[in-house]
Amino acid sequence: MRYAVVVAGLLLALAAAATASLALGSVRIPPGQVLDALTGRSGPSPFRTIVLDVRLPRVLLGAVVGAGLAVVGAVLQAVVRNRLADPFLLGISSGASAGAVLVLVLGGGVGLFGGVTTTLALPAGAFVGALLSLVLVYGLARTGGTLTSTRLVLAGVAVSYILSALATLLLVVAGRPEHFQEAMHWSLGGLGSARWDTLALPAVVLAVGVGALLTLARPLDLLLVGEEEATVLGLDTARFRAAVFVLASLVTAVMVSASGAVGFVGLMAPHAARLAVGAPHRRLLPVAALGGALALVLADLAARTVAAPQDIPVGVLTALTGGPFFLWLMRRRPGPEGAAL
């Protein structure tokens, strides 16, 4: 009953946030006009164009990206047994950005969010960069057969800075100043480039990725008990961890290629979900997905309205809220798993 109430409450809150996002912005649209545009009862009008062609794809992309990052964050926290794990803090987002920037530089001037680069090459480059970054961070943090929270966070931060600097260096060396503004907006995260044709791939990857991870709920629960205990119970932890890393990198890469590097959603949403429904992943992952979607839709609404008509990069707002949350987690005592709770 509690789980059903939490899911229903999140769905209602997400619907309300989406409605507000469709109505509010530099141009305020009456709720009745929004409803008419969504149901097709209104004829061609500027309001209909704004709702259907500009704001609705942006809201849906925000929900998809937020859900994907939250699910990846919850899974990474279980796999590395560290509640501070997050695609942004572990350098996966920076790795995806560096890989995509490399594709952009080598793409002969193809726009960052236009043409075939968006649909194929950028996600592929982002995936390779994200996977290599995660493997590097995990390898650097795991020394002597042990993995500590401090090493993992420090390795993630260091690799993230190195890859961000590498992406900037690639842009400078390439001598293509026309890409700087796009790359800077992308590195800070933003949903302003959302279109219907850029929504399909993230939505499909989210559905397939979350479905696949839900089938792995029991092994993820076993890892929470401990690596040795999971091995005794029949789980090949090394192969399982490698498979989850690949899947998490794929989901993160596609989300980053669509929205840029949006930080801390994958850190905050899983913690809120655990407080609401507990740690079992069959219940945790759907609630984390809904919480992440709600968080990013609200953050994007604030990004469009706080300084309207100026559009603030949504990654700036998530960092302003996620940074203090991260510091609060750092000050909490370690739990029985040996990870920062």
C-alpha positions as CSV (number, residue, x, y, z in Angstrom):
1,M,0.0,0.0,0.0
2,R,2.8,2.4,0.9
3,Y,4.6,1.7,-2.4
4,A,1.4,2.3,-4.4
5,V,0.8,5.6,-2.6
6,V,4.4,6.7,-3.3
7,V,4.2,5.8,-7.0
8,A,0.8,7.5,-7.4
9,G,2.0,10.6,-5.6
10,L,5.1,10.9,-7.8
11,L,3.0,10.4,-11.0
12,L,0.6,13.2,-9.9
13,A,3.5,15.5,-9.0
14,L,5.2,14.8,-12.3
15,A,1.9,15.5,-14.2
16,A,1.5,18.8,-12.3
17,A,5.2,19.8,-12.9
18,A,4.8,19.0,-16.6
19,T,1.6,21.0,-16.8
20,A,3.3,24.0,-15.1
21,S,6.3,23.6,-17.5
22,L,4.0,23.8,-20.5
23,A,2.2,26.9,-19.2
24,L,5.1,28.9,-17.7
25,G,8.1,30.5,-19.3
26,S,9.0,33.7,-21.1
27,V,5.5,33.5,-22.6
28,R,2.8,32.5,-20.1
29,I,0.0,30.4,-21.6
30,P,-3.3,29.9,-19.8
31,P,-4.0,26.4,-18.6
32,G,-7.0,26.1,-20.8
33,Q,-5.0,26.9,-23.9
34,V,-2.4,24.3,-22.9
35,L,-5.2,21.7,-22.6
36,D,-6.7,22.7,-25.9
37,A,-3.3,22.4,-27.6
38,L,-2.7,18.9,-26.1
39,T,-6.1,17.6,-27.0
40,G,-6.1,19.1,-30.5
41,R,-9.2,21.2,-29.9
42,S,-7.4,24.5,-30.8
43,G,-6.6,25.5,-34.3
44,P,-3.3,26.7,-35.5
45,S,-2.0,29.4,-33.2
46,P,1.2,30.7,-31.6
47,F,0.2,29.1,-28.3
48,R,-0.3,25.7,-30.0
49,T,3.1,25.9,-31.6
50,I,4.9,26.9,-28.4
51,V,3.2,24.0,-26.5
52,L,3.6,21.2,-29.0
53,D,6.8,22.1,-30.8
54,V,8.9,23.8,-28.2
55,R,7.9,23.0,-24.6
56,L,6.4,19.5,-24.8
57,P,9.5,17.9,-26.3
58,R,11.6,19.7,-23.7
59,V,9.5,18.5,-20.8
60,L,9.5,14.9,-22.1
61,L,13.3,15.0,-22.7
62,G,13.8,16.3,-19.2
63,A,11.7,13.5,-17.7
64,V,13.5,10.9,-19.8
65,V,17.0,12.2,-18.9
66,G,16.2,12.6,-15.2
67,A,14.8,9.1,-15.0
68,G,17.8,7.6,-16.8
69,L,20.4,9.4,-14.6
70,A,18.5,8.5,-11.4
71,V,18.3,4.8,-12.3
72,V,22.0,4.7,-13.3
73,G,22.9,6.4,-10.0
74,A,20.9,3.9,-8.0
75,V,22.5,1.0,-9.8
76,L,26.1,2.4,-9.5
77,Q,25.6,2.9,-5.8
78,A,24.8,-0.8,-5.4
79,V,27.5,-2.1,-7.7
80,V,30.4,-0.1,-6.1
81,R,28.7,-0.2,-2.7
82,N,29.1,3.5,-2.3
83,R,26.1,5.8,-1.7
84,L,28.1,8.7,-3.0
85,A,28.3,7.2,-6.5
86,D,26.7,9.2,-9.3
87,P,27.3,9.4,-13.1
88,F,28.5,12.9,-12.7
89,L,30.8,12.4,-9.6
90,L,32.3,9.2,-11.0
91,G,33.4,11.0,-14.2
92,I,31.0,9.1,-16.5
93,S,29.3,12.3,-17.7
94,S,32.7,14.0,-18.3
95,G,33.9,10.9,-20.2
96,A,30.7,11.0,-22.3
97,S,31.3,14.7,-23.0
98,A,34.9,14.2,-24.0
99,G,34.0,11.3,-26.3
100,A,31.2,13.3,-28.0
101,V,33.5,16.4,-28.3
102,L,36.0,14.2,-30.1
103,V,33.4,13.1,-32.5
104,L,32.3,16.7,-33.0
105,V,35.9,17.8,-33.7
106,L,36.4,15.0,-36.2
107,G,33.0,15.5,-37.8
108,G,34.0,18.1,-40.2
109,G,31.9,20.9,-38.8
110,V,28.6,19.0,-38.3
111,G,26.5,20.9,-35.7
112,L,26.4,19.6,-32.2
113,F,22.7,19.0,-32.2
114,G,22.1,18.6,-35.9
115,G,22.3,16.0,-38.6
116,V,23.5,12.4,-38.3
117,T,26.0,13.3,-35.6
118,T,23.2,13.7,-33.1
119,T,21.4,10.4,-33.8
120,L,24.4,8.1,-34.3
121,A,28.0,9.4,-34.0
122,L,27.6,11.5,-30.8
123,P,25.9,8.8,-28.7
124,A,28.5,6.3,-29.9
125,G,31.4,8.5,-29.0
126,A,29.8,9.4,-25.7
127,F,29.3,5.7,-24.9
128,V,33.0,4.9,-25.5
129,G,34.1,7.9,-23.5
130,A,31.7,7.1,-20.6
131,L,32.8,3.4,-20.4
132,L,36.5,4.1,-20.5
133,S,36.1,6.8,-17.9
134,L,34.2,4.5,-15.5
135,V,36.7,1.7,-16.0
136,L,39.6,4.1,-15.3
137,V,38.0,5.6,-12.2
138,Y,37.2,2.1,-10.8
139,G,40.7,0.9,-11.5
140,L,42.3,3.8,-9.9
141,A,40.1,3.6,-6.8
142,R,40.4,-0.1,-6.3
143,T,43.9,-0.7,-4.9
144,G,45.0,-3.8,-3.0
145,G,41.7,-5.5,-3.7
146,T,39.8,-2.9,-1.6
147,L,37.6,0.0,-2.6
148,T,36.9,3.0,-0.3
149,S,34.5,5.8,-0.6
150,T,37.3,8.4,-0.4
151,R,39.3,6.9,-3.2
152,L,36.3,6.5,-5.4
153,V,35.2,10.1,-5.1
154,L,38.7,11.5,-5.4
155,A,39.4,9.3,-8.5
156,G,36.1,10.4,-10.0
157,V,36.7,14.1,-9.4
158,A,40.2,13.9,-10.8
159,V,39.3,12.0,-13.9
160,S,36.3,14.3,-14.5
161,Y,38.6,17.4,-14.4
162,I,41.2,15.7,-16.7
163,L,38.5,14.8,-19.3
164,S,36.9,18.2,-19.1
165,A,40.3,19.8,-19.8
166,L,40.9,17.3,-22.6
167,A,37.6,18.2,-24.2
168,T,38.4,21.9,-24.0
169,L,41.9,21.2,-25.5
170,L,40.4,19.4,-28.4
171,L,38.2,22.3,-29.2
172,V,41.2,24.7,-29.0
173,V,43.5,22.6,-31.1
174,A,40.8,22.0,-33.7
175,G,40.6,25.7,-34.3
176,R,36.8,25.7,-34.7
177,P,35.5,28.6,-32.5
178,E,32.0,28.1,-33.9
179,H,31.7,25.0,-31.7
180,F,32.7,26.7,-28.4
181,Q,29.3,28.2,-27.5
182,E,27.5,24.9,-28.3
183,A,30.1,22.9,-26.3
184,M,30.0,25.2,-23.4
185,H,26.2,25.0,-23.2
186,W,26.4,21.3,-23.5
187,S,29.0,20.9,-20.8
188,L,26.8,22.9,-18.4
189,G,23.7,20.9,-19.3
190,G,20.6,22.1,-20.9
191,L,17.3,21.0,-22.6
192,G,16.9,23.9,-24.9
193,S,17.9,21.9,-28.0
194,A,15.1,19.3,-27.4
195,R,13.1,18.4,-30.5
196,W,10.9,15.5,-31.4
197,D,13.6,13.8,-33.5
198,T,16.1,14.0,-30.6
199,L,13.7,12.4,-28.1
200,A,13.3,9.0,-29.7
201,L,16.7,7.5,-28.9
202,P,16.8,8.5,-25.2
203,A,13.3,7.3,-24.7
204,V,14.0,3.9,-26.3
205,V,17.3,3.5,-24.4
206,L,15.6,4.4,-21.1
207,A,12.8,1.9,-21.6
208,V,15.2,-0.9,-22.6
209,G,17.8,0.0,-20.0
210,V,15.4,0.2,-17.1
211,G,13.7,-3.0,-18.2
212,A,17.1,-4.8,-18.3
213,L,18.1,-3.4,-14.9
214,L,14.8,-4.5,-13.3
215,T,15.6,-8.1,-14.3
216,L,18.9,-7.6,-12.4
217,A,17.2,-6.5,-9.2
218,R,18.0,-9.7,-7.2
219,P,21.8,-9.7,-8.0
220,L,21.9,-6.0,-7.1
221,D,20.2,-6.8,-3.8
222,L,22.8,-9.5,-3.2
223,L,25.7,-7.0,-3.7
224,L,24.2,-4.9,-0.9
225,V,24.8,-7.8,1.5
226,G,28.5,-7.9,0.6
227,E,30.7,-9.1,-2.3
228,E,31.8,-12.3,-0.5
229,E,28.3,-13.2,0.6
230,A,27.1,-12.6,-3.0
231,T,29.8,-14.9,-4.3
232,V,28.8,-17.6,-1.9
233,L,25.2,-17.3,-3.0
234,G,26.3,-18.0,-6.6
235,L,26.8,-14.5,-8.1
236,D,29.8,-14.0,-10.4
237,T,30.5,-10.5,-9.1
238,A,33.2,-9.7,-11.6
239,R,31.2,-10.5,-14.7
240,F,28.0,-9.0,-13.2
241,R,29.8,-5.8,-12.4
242,A,31.3,-5.5,-15.9
243,A,27.9,-6.1,-17.5
244,V,26.3,-3.4,-15.3
245,F,29.1,-1.0,-16.0
246,V,28.5,-1.4,-19.8
247,L,24.8,-0.9,-19.5
248,A,25.1,2.1,-17.1
249,S,27.6,3.7,-19.5
250,L,25.3,3.2,-22.4
251,V,22.3,4.8,-20.7
252,T,24.4,7.7,-19.4
253,A,26.0,8.3,-22.8
254,V,22.7,8.6,-24.6
255,M,21.3,10.9,-21.9
256,V,24.4,13.1,-21.9
257,S,24.4,13.3,-25.7
258,A,20.9,14.6,-25.6
259,S,21.0,17.0,-22.6
260,G,24.6,17.6,-21.8
261,A,26.3,16.9,-18.4
262,V,23.5,17.3,-15.8
263,G,25.0,16.6,-12.4
264,F,23.7,15.3,-9.0
265,V,20.3,14.0,-10.2
266,G,21.7,10.5,-10.0
267,L,22.8,11.2,-6.5
268,M,19.8,12.8,-4.9
269,A,16.9,10.8,-6.5
270,P,18.1,7.3,-5.4
271,H,18.5,8.6,-1.8
272,A,15.0,10.1,-1.7
273,A,13.6,6.9,-3.2
274,R,15.3,4.7,-0.5
275,L,13.8,6.9,2.2
276,A,10.4,6.4,0.6
277,V,10.3,2.6,-0.3
278,G,13.5,1.1,1.1
279,A,16.5,-0.6,-0.6
280,P,15.1,-3.5,-2.6
281,H,15.8,-2.6,-6.2
282,R,12.6,-4.0,-7.7
283,R,10.8,-1.2,-5.8
284,L,13.7,1.3,-5.7
285,L,14.4,1.6,-9.4
286,P,10.9,2.7,-10.6
287,V,10.6,5.2,-7.8
288,A,14.0,6.6,-8.4
289,A,13.1,7.0,-12.1
290,L,10.0,8.9,-11.3
291,G,11.8,11.0,-8.7
292,G,14.6,11.8,-11.2
293,A,12.1,12.7,-13.9
294,L,10.3,15.0,-11.5
295,A,13.5,16.6,-10.2
296,L,14.8,17.5,-13.7
297,V,11.5,18.7,-15.0
298,L,11.2,21.1,-12.0
299,A,14.9,22.2,-12.4
300,D,14.3,23.0,-16.1
301,L,11.1,24.9,-15.2
302,A,13.2,27.0,-12.7
303,A,15.9,27.4,-15.4
304,R,13.4,28.9,-17.8
305,T,11.5,31.1,-15.4
306,V,14.0,32.4,-12.7
307,A,15.7,34.8,-15.1
308,A,13.2,34.9,-17.9
309,P,13.7,35.4,-20.8
310,Q,17.2,34.3,-20.1
311,D,17.6,30.5,-20.1
312,I,19.9,29.3,-17.3
313,P,21.7,26.0,-18.0
314,V,19.8,23.4,-16.0
315,G,23.1,21.8,-14.8
316,V,23.9,25.0,-12.9
317,L,20.7,24.7,-10.9
318,T,21.1,20.9,-10.2
319,A,24.7,21.6,-9.0
320,L,23.5,24.4,-6.7
321,T,21.1,21.9,-5.0
322,G,23.2,18.8,-5.4
323,G,26.4,20.3,-4.1
324,P,25.1,20.9,-0.6
325,F,23.3,17.6,-0.6
326,F,26.6,15.9,-1.4
327,L,28.4,17.7,1.4
328,W,25.6,16.6,3.8
329,L,26.1,13.0,2.7
330,M,29.8,13.3,3.3
331,R,29.3,14.3,6.9
332,R,27.0,11.4,7.7
333,R,28.5,8.3,9.4
334,P,29.2,5.3,7.3
335,G,26.6,2.6,7.4
336,P,27.1,-1.1,7.9
337,E,27.9,-1.7,4.2
338,G,31.2,0.3,4.7
339,A,30.0,2.9,2.2
340,A,29.1,6.5,2.8
341,L,25.4,6.6,3.5
